[in-house]
Amino acid sequence: MRHSLSSVAVVVTLALSSAPAWAVTATIANASGQDTATAGPSGPPPAPVSPMGDASTPTPPVLPGMTAYVLMDAATGAVLAEAAPDLHLPPASLTKLMTAHLTYQALHHGALKPDQTVPVSTEAWHAGGSRMFISPTSVVTVDQLLHGLIIDSGNDAAVALAEQVAGSEPAFVQMMNTEAQKLGLNDTSYANVTGLPDPAMYTSAMDVAKLSRVILSDEPEILNISKEPSYTYNDITQASWNPVLRHDPTVDGLKTGLTKESGHCIDATGIRHGARLIAVVTGGPTWHASTAAIESLLDYGERFFTDLNTPAPGTQIALLTSPALQPGKVAVGAASSVTMTVPADAAGKLATAIAYTVDPAAGVTKGEVVGTVTFSLNGKAVGSVPAVALADAPAANMLTRLQRRLGNML
């Protein structure tokens, strides 16, 4: 994230100790302080749509100050609202979402440890833009660097982590682009780990939401950091760049981005009525405007959508009836529970259908997959899961089949 000095108020007192000359004791008020404006988007605002809405769902809010936005349900991936979702945009410090994701992967795979000390190179020390203020003489751990990356949006932290994971920033960038392709982020290209402007760097609001969903699923511990209002390293306290944290107690992450080229971008997540939502806005003229846009999206998702869970495994949802089965029928249920996002006014209108794929003449055993159960709303599928037999049902013998055939004839 590249922040102009005019947007950051700093009070600094030189430490009177044996600390190195660069060490300071400071309180830094950034996102909670001044709100520097950037040029807003030109032309009409992007038209909003709700891919998950039905005929009675209100149109999503028009957000004139934004270049694009996406509202997604984190549990299901359902897109509740979008406007210019695939537009290529400068990512700014939203880039650090991927930097964090690959760092957490290294932690989960055992290549890194949270308390592991990381050397700080000259390149990391001299990284421009926002910083956590590390230097080659710093004693800093992976966990501290993650705090500096996510809360302080430290470009120096980003470079230090990249070098530790991959050996160099260029090698780490290759890993970022490989991971983006793996995750289907087709509108994203990385050229550095910090988000500083580069013609080869771009992303989209949709890709940011998709990546955020992966992080929340695979590395939910990031919220333990992103929810913090500030972070202190080496007697320097910096407030989180995320202004929504101070405005909305339901929000606990994730990241912001600001350059002259990108405008004020916010990727926020929070729980509303038990459902975790992801809201991404880009291009805002001020933090205040982008925060208001995030709130409009979260409010829209809370009011007009809900998450439903299908019946638990073992619950009968249908009967497979066949004269080829000895008992004549067998109870069928879902192999697992599925969470589905639906319009709030349609929660009681869910339809269930099962397409059977089993040959009853061979009989079925308890737990055997007998087909697929599909849940739909107004003819549109919103979820599916394998259907399984809830009991044994052996094949009918020849005498039973003959008796049933005669009974049908009579």
Secondary structure as a PSIPRED ss2 file (coil, helix, strand):
# PSIPRED VFORMAT (PSIPRED V4.0)

   1 M C   1.000  0.000  0.000
   2 R C   1.000  0.000  0.000
   3 H C   1.000  0.000  0.000
   4 S C   1.000  0.000  0.000
   5 L H   0.000  1.000  0.000
   6 S H   0.000  1.000  0.000
   7 S H   0.000  1.000  0.000
   8 V C   1.000  0.000  0.000
   9 A E   0.000  0.000  1.000
  10 V E   0.000  0.000  1.000
  11 V E   0.000  0.000  1.000
  12 V E   0.000  0.000  1.000
  13 T E   0.000  0.000  1.000
  14 L E   0.000  0.000  1.000
  15 A C   1.000  0.000  0.000
  16 L C   1.000  0.000  0.000
  17 S C   1.000  0.000  0.000
  18 S C   1.000  0.000  0.000
  19 A C   1.000  0.000  0.000
  20 P C   1.000  0.000  0.000
  21 A C   1.000  0.000  0.000
  22 W C   1.000  0.000  0.000
  23 A C   1.000  0.000  0.000
  24 V E   0.000  0.000  1.000
  25 T E   0.000  0.000  1.000
  26 A E   0.000  0.000  1.000
  27 T E   0.000  0.000  1.000
  28 I E   0.000  0.000  1.000
  29 A E   0.000  0.000  1.000
  30 N C   1.000  0.000  0.000
  31 A C   1.000  0.000  0.000
  32 S C   1.000  0.000  0.000
  33 G C   1.000  0.000  0.000
  34 Q C   1.000  0.000  0.000
  35 D C   1.000  0.000  0.000
  36 T C   1.000  0.000  0.000
  37 A C   1.000  0.000  0.000
  38 T C   1.000  0.000  0.000
  39 A C   1.000  0.000  0.000
  40 G C   1.000  0.000  0.000
  41 P C   1.000  0.000  0.000
  42 S C   1.000  0.000  0.000
  43 G C   1.000  0.000  0.000
  44 P C   1.000  0.000  0.000
  45 P C   1.000  0.000  0.000
  46 P C   1.000  0.000  0.000
  47 A C   1.000  0.000  0.000
  48 P C   1.000  0.000  0.000
  49 V E   0.000  0.000  1.000
  50 S C   1.000  0.000  0.000
  51 P C   1.000  0.000  0.000
  52 M C   1.000  0.000  0.000
  53 G C   1.000  0.000  0.000
  54 D C   1.000  0.000  0.000
  55 A C   1.000  0.000  0.000
  56 S C   1.000  0.000  0.000
  57 T C   1.000  0.000  0.000
  58 P C   1.000  0.000  0.000
  59 T C   1.000  0.000  0.000
  60 P C   1.000  0.000  0.000
  61 P C   1.000  0.000  0.000
  62 V C   1.000  0.000  0.000
  63 L C   1.000  0.000  0.000
  64 P C   1.000  0.000  0.000
  65 G C   1.000  0.000  0.000
  66 M C   1.000  0.000  0.000
  67 T C   1.000  0.000  0.000
  68 A E   0.000  0.000  1.000
  69 Y E   0.000  0.000  1.000
  70 V E   0.000  0.000  1.000
  71 L E   0.000  0.000  1.000
  72 M E   0.000  0.000  1.000
  73 D E   0.000  0.000  1.000
  74 A C   1.000  0.000  0.000
  75 A C   1.000  0.000  0.000
  76 T C   1.000  0.000  0.000
  77 G C   1.000  0.000  0.000
  78 A C   1.000  0.000  0.000
  79 V E   0.000  0.000  1.000
  80 L E   0.000  0.000  1.000
  81 A E   0.000  0.000  1.000
  82 E E   0.000  0.000  1.000
  83 A E   0.000  0.000  1.000
  84 A C   1.000  0.000  0.000
  85 P C   1.000  0.000  0.000
  86 D C   1.000  0.000  0.000
  87 L C   1.000  0.000  0.000
  88 H C   1.000  0.000  0.000
  89 L E   0.000  0.000  1.000
  90 P C   1.000  0.000  0.000
  91 P C   1.000  0.000  0.000
  92 A H   0.000  1.000  0.000
  93 S H   0.000  1.000  0.000
  94 L H   0.000  1.000  0.000
  95 T H   0.000  1.000  0.000
  96 K H   0.000  1.000  0.000
  97 L H   0.000  1.000  0.000
  98 M H   0.000  1.000  0.000
  99 T H   0.000  1.000  0.000
 100 A H   0.000  1.000  0.000
 101 H H   0.000  1.000  0.000
 102 L H   0.000  1.000  0.000
 103 T H   0.000  1.000  0.000
 104 Y H   0.000  1.000  0.000
 105 Q H   0.000  1.000  0.000
 106 A H   0.000  1.000  0.000
 107 L H   0.000  1.000  0.000
 108 H H   0.000  1.000  0.000
 109 H C   1.000  0.000  0.000
 110 G C   1.000  0.000  0.000
 111 A C   1.000  0.000  0.000
 112 L C   1.000  0.000  0.000
 113 K C   1.000  0.000  0.000
 114 P C   1.000  0.000  0.000
 115 D C   1.000  0.000  0.000
 116 Q C   1.000  0.000  0.000
 117 T E   0.000  0.000  1.000
 118 V E   0.000  0.000  1.000
 119 P C   1.000  0.000  0.000
 120 V C   1.000  0.000  0.000
 121 S C   1.000  0.000  0.000
 122 T H   0.000  1.000  0.000
 123 E H   0.000  1.000  0.000
 124 A H   0.000  1.000  0.000
 125 W H   0.000  1.000  0.000
 126 H C   1.000  0.000  0.000
 127 A C   1.000  0.000  0.000
 128 G C   1.000  0.000  0.000
 129 G C   1.000  0.000  0.000
 130 S C   1.000  0.000  0.000
 131 R C   1.000  0.000  0.000
 132 M C   1.000  0.000  0.000
 133 F C   1.000  0.000  0.000
 134 I C   1.000  0.000  0.000
 135 S C   1.000  0.000  0.000
 136 P C   1.000  0.000  0.000
 137 T C   1.000  0.000  0.000
 138 S C   1.000  0.000  0.000
 139 V C   1.000  0.000  0.000
 140 V E   0.000  0.000  1.000
 141 T E   0.000  0.000  1.000
 142 V H   0.000  1.000  0.000
 143 D H   0.000  1.000  0.000
 144 Q H   0.000  1.000  0.000
 145 L H   0.000  1.000  0.000
 146 L H   0.000  1.000  0.000
 147 H H   0.000  1.000  0.000
 148 G H   0.000  1.000  0.000
 149 L H   0.000  1.000  0.000
 150 I H   0.000  1.000  0.000
 151 I C   1.000  0.000  0.000
 152 D C   1.000  0.000  0.000
 153 S C   1.000  0.000  0.000
 154 G C   1.000  0.000  0.000
 155 N H   0.000  1.000  0.000
 156 D H   0.000  1.000  0.000
 157 A H   0.000  1.000  0.000
 158 A H   0.000  1.000  0.000
 159 V H   0.000  1.000  0.000
 160 A H   0.000  1.000  0.000
 161 L H   0.000  1.000  0.000
 162 A H   0.000  1.000  0.000
 163 E H   0.000  1.000  0.000
 164 Q H   0.000  1.000  0.000
 165 V H   0.000  1.000  0.000
 166 A H   0.000  1.000  0.000
 167 G C   1.000  0.000  0.000
 168 S C   1.000  0.000  0.000
 169 E H   0.000  1.000  0.000
 170 P H   0.000  1.000  0.000
 171 A H   0.000  1.000  0.000
 172 F H   0.000  1.000  0.000
 173 V H   0.000  1.000  0.000
 174 Q H   0.000  1.000  0.000
 175 M H   0.000  1.000  0.000
 176 M H   0.000  1.000  0.000
 177 N H   0.000  1.000  0.000
 178 T H   0.000  1.000  0.000
 179 E H   0.000  1.000  0.000
 180 A H   0.000  1.000  0.000
 181 Q H   0.000  1.000  0.000
 182 K H   0.000  1.000  0.000
 183 L C   1.000  0.000  0.000
 184 G C   1.000  0.000  0.000
 185 L C   1.000  0.000  0.000
 186 N C   1.000  0.000  0.000
 187 D C   1.000  0.000  0.000
 188 T C   1.000  0.000  0.000
 189 S E   0.000  0.000  1.000
 190 Y C   1.000  0.000  0.000
 191 A C   1.000  0.000  0.000
 192 N C   1.000  0.000  0.000
 193 V C   1.000  0.000  0.000
 194 T C   1.000  0.000  0.000
 195 G C   1.000  0.000  0.000
 196 L C   1.000  0.000  0.000
 197 P C   1.000  0.000  0.000
 198 D C   1.000  0.000  0.000
 199 P C   1.000  0.000  0.000
 200 A C   1.000  0.000  0.000
 201 M C   1.000  0.000  0.000
 202 Y E   0.000  0.000  1.000
 203 T E   0.000  0.000  1.000
 204 S C   1.000  0.000  0.000
 205 A H   0.000  1.000  0.000
 206 M H   0.000  1.000  0.000
 207 D H   0.000  1.000  0.000
 208 V H   0.000  1.000  0.000
 209 A H   0.000  1.000  0.000
 210 K H   0.000  1.000  0.000
 211 L H   0.000  1.000  0.000
 212 S H   0.000  1.000  0.000
 213 R H   0.000  1.000  0.000
 214 V H   0.000  1.000  0.000
 215 I H   0.000  1.000  0.000
 216 L H   0.000  1.000  0.000
 217 S H   0.000  1.000  0.000
 218 D H   0.000  1.000  0.000
 219 E C   1.000  0.000  0.000
 220 P C   1.000  0.000  0.000
 221 E C   1.000  0.000  0.000
 222 I H   0.000  1.000  0.000
 223 L H   0.000  1.000  0.000
 224 N H   0.000  1.000  0.000
 225 I H   0.000  1.000  0.000
 226 S H   0.000  1.000  0.000
 227 K C   1.000  0.000  0.000
 228 E C   1.000  0.000  0.000
 229 P C   1.000  0.000  0.000
 230 S E   0.000  0.000  1.000
 231 Y E   0.000  0.000  1.000
 232 T E   0.000  0.000  1.000
 233 Y E   0.000  0.000  1.000
 234 N C   1.000  0.000  0.000
 235 D C   1.000  0.000  0.000
 236 I E   0.000  0.000  1.000
 237 T E   0.000  0.000  1.000
 238 Q E   0.000  0.000  1.000
 239 A E   0.000  0.000  1.000
 240 S C   1.000  0.000  0.000
 241 W C   1.000  0.000  0.000
 242 N C   1.000  0.000  0.000
 243 P H   0.000  1.000  0.000
 244 V H   0.000  1.000  0.000
 245 L H   0.000  1.000  0.000
 246 R H   0.000  1.000  0.000
 247 H C   1.000  0.000  0.000
 248 D C   1.000  0.000  0.000
 249 P C   1.000  0.000  0.000
 250 T C   1.000  0.000  0.000
 251 V E   0.000  0.000  1.000
 252 D E   0.000  0.000  1.000
 253 G E   0.000  0.000  1.000
 254 L E   0.000  0.000  1.000
 255 K E   0.000  0.000  1.000
 256 T E   0.000  0.000  1.000
 257 G E   0.000  0.000  1.000
 258 L E   0.000  0.000  1.000
 259 T E   0.000  0.000  1.000
 260 K C   1.000  0.000  0.000
 261 E C   1.000  0.000  0.000
 262 S C   1.000  0.000  0.000
 263 G E   0.000  0.000  1.000
 264 H E   0.000  0.000  1.000
 265 C E   0.000  0.000  1.000
 266 I E   0.000  0.000  1.000
 267 D E   0.000  0.000  1.000
 268 A E   0.000  0.000  1.000
 269 T E   0.000  0.000  1.000
 270 G E   0.000  0.000  1.000
 271 I E   0.000  0.000  1.000
 272 R E   0.000  0.000  1.000
 273 H C   1.000  0.000  0.000
 274 G C   1.000  0.000  0.000
 275 A E   0.000  0.000  1.000
 276 R E   0.000  0.000  1.000
 277 L E   0.000  0.000  1.000
 278 I E   0.000  0.000  1.000
 279 A E   0.000  0.000  1.000
 280 V E   0.000  0.000  1.000
 281 V E   0.000  0.000  1.000
 282 T E   0.000  0.000  1.000
 283 G E   0.000  0.000  1.000
 284 G E   0.000  0.000  1.000
 285 P C   1.000  0.000  0.000
 286 T C   1.000  0.000  0.000
 287 W H   0.000  1.000  0.000
 288 H H   0.000  1.000  0.000
 289 A H   0.000  1.000  0.000
 290 S H   0.000  1.000  0.000
 291 T H   0.000  1.000  0.000
 292 A H   0.000  1.000  0.000
 293 A H   0.000  1.000  0.000
 294 I H   0.000  1.000  0.000
 295 E H   0.000  1.000  0.000
 296 S H   0.000  1.000  0.000
 297 L H   0.000  1.000  0.000
 298 L H   0.000  1.000  0.000
 299 D H   0.000  1.000  0.000
 300 Y H   0.000  1.000  0.000
 301 G H   0.000  1.000  0.000
 302 E H   0.000  1.000  0.000
 303 R H   0.000  1.000  0.000
 304 F H   0.000  1.000  0.000
 305 F E   0.000  0.000  1.000
 306 T E   0.000  0.000  1.000
 307 D E   0.000  0.000  1.000
 308 L E   0.000  0.000  1.000
 309 N E   0.000  0.000  1.000
 310 T C   1.000  0.000  0.000
 311 P C   1.000  0.000  0.000
 312 A C   1.000  0.000  0.000
 313 P C   1.000  0.000  0.000
 314 G C   1.000  0.000  0.000
 315 T C   1.000  0.000  0.000
 316 Q C   1.000  0.000  0.000
 317 I C   1.000  0.000  0.000
 318 A E   0.000  0.000  1.000
 319 L E   0.000  0.000  1.000
 320 L E   0.000  0.000  1.000
 321 T E   0.000  0.000  1.000
 322 S C   1.000  0.000  0.000
 323 P C   1.000  0.000  0.000
 324 A C   1.000  0.000  0.000
 325 L E   0.000  0.000  1.000
 326 Q C   1.000  0.000  0.000
 327 P C   1.000  0.000  0.000
 328 G C   1.000  0.000  0.000
 329 K E   0.000  0.000  1.000
 330 V E   0.000  0.000  1.000
 331 A E   0.000  0.000  1.000
 332 V E   0.000  0.000  1.000
 333 G E   0.000  0.000  1.000
 334 A E   0.000  0.000  1.000
 335 A C   1.000  0.000  0.000
 336 S C   1.000  0.000  0.000
 337 S C   1.000  0.000  0.000
 338 V C   1.000  0.000  0.000
 339 T E   0.000  0.000  1.000
 340 M E   0.000  0.000  1.000
 341 T E   0.000  0.000  1.000
 342 V E   0.000  0.000  1.000
 343 P E   0.000  0.000  1.000
 344 A H   0.000  1.000  0.000
 345 D H   0.000  1.000  0.000
 346 A H   0.000  1.000  0.000
 347 A C   1.000  0.000  0.000
 348 G C   1.000  0.000  0.000
 349 K C   1.000  0.000  0.000
 350 L C   1.000  0.000  0.000
 351 A E   0.000  0.000  1.000
 352 T E   0.000  0.000  1.000
 353 A E   0.000  0.000  1.000
 354 I E   0.000  0.000  1.000
 355 A E   0.000  0.000  1.000
 356 Y E   0.000  0.000  1.000
 357 T C   1.000  0.000  0.000
 358 V C   1.000  0.000  0.000
 359 D C   1.000  0.000  0.000
 360 P H   0.000  1.000  0.000
 361 A H   0.000  1.000  0.000
 362 A H   0.000  1.000  0.000
 363 G C   1.000  0.000  0.000
 364 V E   0.000  0.000  1.000
 365 T C   1.000  0.000  0.000
 366 K C   1.000  0.000  0.000
 367 G C   1.000  0.000  0.000
 368 E C   1.000  0.000  0.000
 369 V E   0.000  0.000  1.000
 370 V E   0.000  0.000  1.000
 371 G E   0.000  0.000  1.000
 372 T E   0.000  0.000  1.000
 373 V E   0.000  0.000  1.000
 374 T E   0.000  0.000  1.000
 375 F E   0.000  0.000  1.000
 376 S E   0.000  0.000  1.000
 377 L E   0.000  0.000  1.000
 378 N C   1.000  0.000  0.000
 379 G C   1.000  0.000  0.000
 380 K E   0.000  0.000  1.000
 381 A E   0.000  0.000  1.000
 382 V E   0.000  0.000  1.000
 383 G E   0.000  0.000  1.000
 384 S E   0.000  0.000  1.000
 385 V E   0.000  0.000  1.000
 386 P E   0.000  0.000  1.000
 387 A E   0.000  0.000  1.000
 388 V E   0.000  0.000  1.000
 389 A E   0.000  0.000  1.000
 390 L C   1.000  0.000  0.000
 391 A C   1.000  0.000  0.000
 392 D C   1.000  0.000  0.000
 393 A E   0.000  0.000  1.000
 394 P C   1.000  0.000  0.000
 395 A E   0.000  0.000  1.000
 396 A C   1.000  0.000  0.000
 397 N C   1.000  0.000  0.000
 398 M H   0.000  1.000  0.000
 399 L H   0.000  1.000  0.000
 400 T H   0.000  1.000  0.000
 401 R H   0.000  1.000  0.000
 402 L H   0.000  1.000  0.000
 403 Q H   0.000  1.000  0.000
 404 R H   0.000  1.000  0.000
 405 R H   0.000  1.000  0.000
 406 L H   0.000  1.000  0.000
 407 G H   0.000  1.000  0.000
 408 N H   0.000  1.000  0.000
 409 M H   0.000  1.000  0.000
 410 L C   1.000  0.000  0.000
